[in-house]
Amino acid sequence: MTPRPGDELPVHTVSLVNADHMKIVALLLRDSNPIHFDPDAVRRAGLGDRLVNQGGATMAYVMNLLIAWAGSRAAIRRISCSFRGNVLAGDDVVVSGRVTEVEETPDGSLVTAEVWADVVGGRRAVLGEATVLLAGNPA
């Protein structure tokens, strides 16, 4: 079935964002911002006592949802996100979206959706828009 404007994307939950993963991502990206790996730096910055997830890692949660929904990484045609709040070590994050536009093309349905990542019980961390090509029925 072809999605229609207003349809909800599946909900994906990332449970207990892992501080060790933040440290690994910081190493891989050569991200020297200590709020991703040094709890003392987080406290000095006035951000509490839990490590702060990289914005790009939180956006990757959104991309993982889109890939699972569309069935392929190649299906993502465009994504644009803004970072609205921090995700901290130990947070649960709910990722989802809502279809805003559908264009039928010879290759399938070109679907535009508002997408987001919300910290459970708290703030919206990421808000954006993505366009995905659904060659057949969404997964």
C-alpha positions in Angstrom: 0.0 0.0 0.0 1.3 3.4 -0.9 1.7 5.8 2.0 -0.5 8.9 2.2 0.1 12.3 3.8 -0.6 12.1 7.5 0.5 8.4 7.7 2.8 7.8 10.6 6.2 6.1 10.1 7.0 3.2 12.3 8.2 4.0 15.8 11.7 2.9 16.7 13.1 3.1 20.3 16.8 3.3 21.1 17.0 2.1 24.7 19.7 3.3 27.1 22.0 5.4 24.9 25.4 3.9 25.6 28.2 6.1 27.0 30.8 3.7 25.7 29.4 4.1 22.2 29.8 7.9 22.5 33.4 7.5 23.4 34.0 5.2 20.4 32.2 7.6 18.0 34.3 10.5 19.4 37.5 8.5 18.6 36.3 7.5 15.1 35.3 11.0 14.2 38.3 12.5 16.0 35.8 14.6 17.9 37.8 16.4 20.6 34.8 17.9 22.4 35.2 16.4 25.9 31.4 16.4 26.6 31.3 13.2 24.6 33.9 11.3 26.7 34.7 13.2 30.0 32.1 13.4 32.7 34.1 16.2 34.4 33.9 18.3 31.3 30.1 17.8 31.1 29.8 19.1 34.7 32.1 22.0 34.0 29.9 22.9 31.0 26.9 23.0 33.3 25.3 20.1 31.4 24.8 17.7 34.3 26.8 14.6 35.0 26.1 12.3 32.0 28.0 12.3 28.7 26.3 14.0 25.7 25.6 12.0 22.5 27.0 13.4 19.3 24.2 15.1 17.3 25.2 13.1 14.2 24.8 9.9 16.1 21.3 10.9 17.1 20.5 11.8 13.5 21.8 8.3 12.6 18.9 6.9 14.7 16.6 8.7 12.3 18.4 7.4 9.3 18.3 3.9 10.6 14.5 4.2 10.9 14.3 5.4 7.3 16.5 2.6 6.1 14.4 -0.1 7.9 11.2 1.4 6.6 12.3 1.8 3.0 14.3 -1.4 2.9 17.6 0.2 1.7 20.1 2.9 2.5 20.0 3.8 -1.2 16.3 4.7 -0.9 17.1 7.9 1.1 17.2 10.7 -1.4 17.5 13.7 1.0 17.6 14.4 4.7 17.9 17.7 6.5 17.8 17.9 10.3 18.2 20.5 13.0 19.5 19.6 16.5 17.1 20.9 19.2 18.3 19.3 22.4 20.9 17.0 23.9 20.6 13.2 24.2 22.5 12.0 27.3 24.0 8.7 28.3 21.3 6.4 29.6 18.4 8.2 27.8 15.8 6.3 25.8 15.1 7.9 22.4 11.9 7.4 20.3 12.3 8.0 16.6 9.5 8.4 14.2 7.9 10.6 11.5 4.9 11.5 9.5 4.3 11.5 5.8 3.8 15.0 4.4 3.9 14.5 0.7 3.8 11.6 -1.8 4.8 11.9 -5.5 4.3 8.9 -7.8 7.3 8.4 -10.1 8.1 5.6 -12.6 10.6 4.3 -10.0 8.1 4.2 -7.1 6.6 6.5 -4.5 8.8 9.5 -3.6 7.8 10.1 0.0 8.6 13.2 2.0 8.2 13.0 5.8 8.8 15.1 8.8 11.1 13.1 11.1 12.2 13.4 14.7 14.0 11.9 17.6 12.6 12.5 21.1 14.1 11.8 24.4 11.5 9.7 26.4 9.9 11.9 29.0 11.8 15.0 27.7 12.8 17.1 24.8 12.8 16.8 21.1 16.5 16.2 20.2 16.2 16.2 16.3 13.6 17.5 13.9 13.9 17.3 10.2 12.6 16.3 6.8 13.5 13.4 4.7 12.6 12.2 1.2 12.7 8.5 0.5 12.0 6.4 -2.6 9.7 3.5 -1.9 10.1 1.1 -4.8 7.4 -1.2 -3.4 5.4 -1.5 -0.2 7.3 -0.1 2.8 8.7 -2.7 5.2 
